[in-house]
Structure formats: structure tokens, C-alpha cells
Amino acid sequence: MVKAPEADSMKIANYALSFWVELRDYSPEDETLQMLKMQNRLYLRTKKSSVVLRNGLISLLDQTFPGVNTLFDSQPKKSNGHFKWVDFVRRFWHKDCVAGISLAAFSDAYRKWCAKSGYRFSQSDAEKLHSAARNAVATFPQNDSTKLLITQAVDSLNAVYDALHILRGEMLRLASLLPEFEVVMSMYGAGEITGPQLMAEIGDVRRFTHKGALVAFAGMDAPPYQSGTFNSKSHRISKRGSPRASISMSTLWQVRPNSCASIMPRLRRIWKLWMLQRTMLLK
């Protein structure tokens, strides 16, 4: 293919002249939005690393304490983002650490560990863990080498969870500086993670003239499939837009359909007023 800069320049010039009235003035991306987007990209990459490390730890635990990760609540601790089962296996890294002692001795050790680590103690949980350990079969021996494998895997995973916790806090702080923060966070299904992610990937909502443009940007629209008199009524979405925006919007749509597009007019008014105020302050 031969490049023709002159022809491309003519096409761009003709387009600008044809749509001169409709085109809005160019404005650089807001610094807060830019930083929020970069934080979100880093968060997503770190999240993938946490999934890999988590699966690796579960694979190791299948050889030392099978099924221990299923015996705990799946909610992370709010103070640092750690999971209880991950911290538990660092202390009780082999099933013989639990099954090798009596229920009373394990309950006492488990109670002290919960108090030290900041978790809630339950006697029924202690009984459940002790029973599961006595019925489990380990293929790795209880020695220093096995302990090193588990503790290093736990420390690596917790380091990633610490990074994710810091990134979530920074993303929420940056998002709170944007004018549409209250509107987006009031959407049904938008939380402390989904809300900032949605704001980061959509960016300046004034770019989208109508709600269909936002849907197309995320690649969630179904383009027409026509040929002559044939007009298909069933066709797939295009998937040509931003994959990260598509993930954030589809998460909300699973909770409440059309939740993002319904607030488009209000977001555009807020952004327009905010940019006007900033311009007046700079002058």
C-alpha cells in the first residue's frame, strides 16, 4: 500500500470543512482523568497477577491441606484486602498442623491467631477446620521445605493484595475529584471499584453525542446486517470498542440493564458546567 500524505490531508481538510459547525473544540485530556485511567490499567494488570498467584497457592495446598480455601468466607478484609484463608494457611500450612493436635488445643491456637490477625473467631469454624484436616490426605510431607513453599507463596500473594488495596484507595480518591463522581456512584450496581473504573475508561462524556455513541464506544452495539431486502433481526455485538470499558459497563448491565446510557444527559451537563468553571478560574 502506497502512502499518500497529500491525499490524506485533503480528506481531513474536507471532513473538517463539512462538519465545521458540529465539531467541538479540541481540549486536552484532564490530568485527573488521565491519572485515573493509568491507575486502572495498573490495577487490572495487578489483578491478573493475583489470580495467577492465587491459583498457584491453591495448587500447592492441594498437596498439603486439600480444600482448606473453601472453608472460609470469600470476602477480603477491609483494612488491607487480605483473605482469611490465605493468612490462615501461612500459620497452619499443613493439615497435620491442625489434625496433629486435639480439638481443644487447635481451638485455643486458632483463637489466638484470630485475635492477633484481626479476624473473628468462631468455635464452629474451628471444629469444621479440625474435622476437615483429620479427613484430608496430604501428598507432601510436613517438613521445612514444604513450609517454605507455602509461606513464600502466601507472602507473594499478600504483597499483591496489598498493592491492590493501595490502588483501589487511590482510584477512589482520584474519582472523587471528578464532577460526575456522585452521579456515577449513585448508579445501581456501581461500587468503590466499578464506579472509578467506569469513569476512567469512559473519560470525558462530552465526546458522546448520544447514548448510542457510548454503547458503540464500548463495543456493545449490534451493527445492522442488511443485504437488499434482507434485514436480519438477530445479530451479534460488534466487540470493536474499548475492552476495558466493555467490562465495566457489562458488569453494571448485569445488575440493571441500560444503567450507563440512562444517565448520559445528566453527565454531559455536569461536565460542561465543570469545564466552564475551570475556564473562568484560569482566566
N, C-alpha and C positions, 0 to 999 in steps of 0.2 A: 504494500500500500504506500503510495507516494504522498508525502506530507505537503500541504499547500497552505502555508500561514496566511497568504493574502486572501484566499477564498474563505478561510475560517474567520478572518477579521471582518470580511464583508457580511457573513452570516450573522455574526454577533452584533454588528452595527445595525443591520436591517431589523433584527429582533428588538433591539433597544429602541429604535425609532417607531416600530409598530406598536410596542406596548409601553411607550414612554409615560403615559398617564397612569397605567396600572402598576408599574414597578415602583417599589418603595425605596427610599434612600438606603444606601449601604451603611451598616453600623457594625463595628467590630463586636465579637462575642464578649459578653460580660465576663469580667475576671472571675467573679464568684461562680458563675455557671461553668466556666472552663475548669476551675479547680475541682468543682463537684463532679464533673464528668471524669476527670483523671482519677479522682479518689474512687469512683465507682468502678472504673476499669481495673484498678489495682485490687479492689475488694473482690471482684469476680475471679481474677486470676488466683488470689489467695484462697478463695473458697474452693476452687478446683483442687488446689494443693491439699486442703484439709480433707477433702473426700478421699484422695489417694492415700494419705497417711492414716485416715480412719479405717479404710478397708484393709490396709496392711496390718494395723494393730489387731483388728478382728481376726484376721487370718492367723496371727501368732497366738491369740488367745484360744483359738480352736484346738491348739496343741497343748495348752496348759490349763485352761479353765473354760471349756466349751459352753457357749450360751450365756455367759455372765453379762454381756452387754444388753441382753433382752430382759433382764431382771430389774431394770431401773427405769425411772421416768425419762423421757426423751427431751425434756425442756432444759436448756442451759441455765447456769447460774447467772443472775443479772450483774453481779459485781465484776466478773471477769470473762464470762462467756464459756467457762469450763462445763463439762458434763460430769455428772456424778459417777457414772460407771467408769469413765476414763481415770478420774482421780482414785477411784476405789482399787482398780487393778494395779496401780502403782504401789499401793500398800499391800494388798493381798493378790500378788501376781501369779500365784499357782493355786490350784484347787486344794492342795494339801495344806496350804496356809490357813485354810478355813476348816477343811474336813479333818485335819490332823489334831485338832483340839476339840474340847467339849463345846456344847452349845452355850453354856454359861460363860465360858472363857472367851468364846468368839463374840458373844453379845457385849461383853464388857469392853473388849478391844474395839469392836465396831462403834460402840457408843463414844469412846474416847476419840476415835478417828473422826466421827461426825462433828463432835464439838470443836476439834482442832481445825477441821477443814471448812466449817461453816455450813454443814448440811443438817437436815432434820433427821433425827434418829427415830426408828420405829422397830419395836420388838418383833412385829410380824415380818418385817423385811429381813431382820437378822435370822429368823427361823427359816424363811424362804431361801436365803443365800446358803445357809448351812446345809439344808436338805439338798439343794442343787449341787453343792460341792461334793457331798457324800455319794451322790448318784452319777457324777461326772467321771469320765475316763480321760486321763491325760496321756499324751504320747511323748511329751518332753519331760525329762527328769527335773526334779526340784534341786537345781544347783545354781552356782553363781553365774554361769554362762547364760542360762535361761533367764535368770533375773535381770541380767544386763540387757538382754534383748528387749524384754518387756518395758523396763524403766526408760531405756533410750527412746523406744517408740512412743511412749506416753509423753516424755518431755518434748519430743519434736512436735507432736500433735498439739500439746498445750501451748507451745510457743506460737503456733499458727493461730490457735483460738484467741490468744492474747492480741495478736496483730489484727484479727478480725474485729475484736471488741473495740480497739482503738479506732479503726477505720469507720465503724458504724457510728461512733460518737462524733467523729469529725464530719462525716457526711451529714448527720443530723444538724450539726451546728451550722455548716455552710448552707444547708437547705433553709434553715430558719431565717437567713438573711435575705432570701428572695421574696418578692412581693406575693407570689402565688402560694406560699407555704401553707397558710391557714386553709385556703380553698382545697388544695390537693390533700392535705391531711384530714380534712373533713369528709373526703370521699369514703364511701362504704368499702372496706377491704384494704385501704391504704394504711400501712403501719410505719414504724420507725425505720424499716429497711426498704419496703416497697415504695413509699412516698418519695424519699430522696432519690432513689434510683429512677423513678419515673420522671422527676423534674430534671435530672441530669441528662437523660437520653433525649427527652423532647426538646429541651433548650428553650429558646425564645419562641413562645407560642404564636407570636405575631407573624411568623413565617407562614402559617397555615391559614388560608382564607376561609376555610370551612372545615367541618368535622370530617368530611371525606378525605381531605388532604392529610389529616393526621393519621387516619386509618391506613392510607396508602403509604405514608412515610414508614410506618411500622411493618409494611408488607402483609397486612391482614385483610386486604381488599380482594374481591373476586373480580378480575377483569372480564369484560364481555367476550363471549365466544360466539361469533356470528359468521355466517357464510351464506350470502344470497338471502333467501327467505328463511334459512335455518337460524334459530336463535335458541341456544342451549339455556336451560333453566337450572342446570346443576353443573357447577364447575368449581375447581379448587382455588384457594387463595394464591396470590402471586408469590409471596415469600421473597420479594425483591427489596424490601426495605431494610431498616436497621434491625439486626437480630436482637440487640440488647433492648431496644425499645419494644420490640415484639414480645419479649419475655416478660417485661414489666407490665405491659398492657394486658397480655393474656392472663396474667395472674389475677388482675382485678376483674377481668371479664368473667373468669370462672366463678367469682363471688357474686358479681352483679353485672349482667351484660350492658354494654354501651355506657359504662360509667365514666370513661375518659372523655368520650366525644360529647357527652351531655353538658359538660362544664366549659366547653371551648369559648363561647361568647363572654362569659364572666372572666376567664383568664386573660383574654385579649384586652378587655377594658382595664384590668388591673395592671397589666404590663405597659399599656400605653400611658396610663397616668403616672406610673413609677418612672418611666423613662423621661416624661415631661418634667417631673420634679427634679430629677438628676440634672437635666439640661439647664434648668433655671438656676440650680445651685452652682453649677460650673461657671455660668455667666457672671 
